[in-house]
Amino acid sequence: MAAAAAVSVATTHEVGASAVWTIPANPTIYPNWAATQTFLVGDSLRCRFFVGHLTDSQK
């Protein structure tokens, strides 16, 4: 009996879609965005931010 192999292609998700990564005035922006996504093993997240601004991990 042969088994069919599932092929998965990794997806890059733009966090917040067109929003720039920041502390939002509306704290539900990112959870609302995430609720509309389907994440699979191997996917990655891309966070857009303004050049020249430090992230918390860089401070």
N, C-alpha and C positions, 0 to 999 in steps of 0.2 A: 504494500500500500504506500503510495507516494504522498508526501505532505507538501502542501503549497506553502512557500515561504512568503511572509508578509514583508513588503518593502516599505520602509519608512524614510522619509526625507526630512531632515532637521529644518526647523523654521526659526527665523530670527524675528522675535516680537519687539516692536517699538513700544516701549513702556509709555502708557498714557497716550498713544497714537500721536497726534500732532502737538501735544503739550510738551513743553520743555521741563526736564526734571528739576523740581523745586519743591519747597514746602508749600503746598497749595492752601489757599484760603478755605476751600471746601475739602475737608478731610476724606470725603468719600470718592474723590476723583479716581484714585488708583484702585481701590477695591471694586468700584463699579466697572472700570476698564478690565480688570482681571477676570471678573465674572463673565465677561463676554468672550474670553479666550479659551482655546483648548490647548493645553500644554502637554507635550509628550517628552519622553526621555530623549535627550539629545538636542532639544530645542535650546535656544539661548535668548537672553534678554538684552536689548540695547536701550540705554538711557541717554537721551540727548540733553545736553546742558550747554550753557553759554561758555565760550572759550574765555579763559581768564578767571573764571570763578572756581573756587576750591570746593571740593566735596568734603564731607565730614571725614572721610578716610585720608584726605590729604592734609588736614589741618594739624 
